[in-house]
Amino acid sequence: MLKKMTSSTRINPARRSSIRRQRGLSLIGLFLVGILVVGLIALGFKVVPAVVEYIAIERAVQKIKNEGSTVRDIQAAFDRHATIDDITSINSRDLDITKEGDRIVISYAYAKKVPITDTVSLVIDFSGTTRDRQRRDVP
């Protein structure tokens, strides 16, 4: 049943070239890809808390824009929300509170430094406002 390979039984040249083209990931390549994936996951774990805090600040600012009519009322409302949501990156004095027409506009901007290693840090600039953003139509 088993057939011996003789000189008349040859591998098709097209098949031989496809066998040569088949390559897998070497062990070193696998380690390098694994290190890269682990590094990106570790970076993500360090950045996520900063983004979660930014989202909490954005929600707090959106909630307080109608809670007061004076600067002190709005600052006090933000301080209450900051205490509840554990917001530490900015405080109520960092809010830029202005009035445009009959609407109160609250703006803020801050930088969050995320330490990556002892000598490397990632700085993320966050900003937001309650001002209506105008959409640009892309042609």
Buried (B, 14 or more C-beta within 10 A) or exposed (E): EEEEEEEEEEEEEEEEEEEEEEEEEEEEEEEEEEEEEEEEEEEEEEBEEBEEBBEBBBEBBEEBBEBBEEBEBBBBBBBBBBEEBEBEBBEBEEBEBEEEEEEBBBBBEBEBEBEEEEEEEEEEEBEBBBEEEEEEEEE
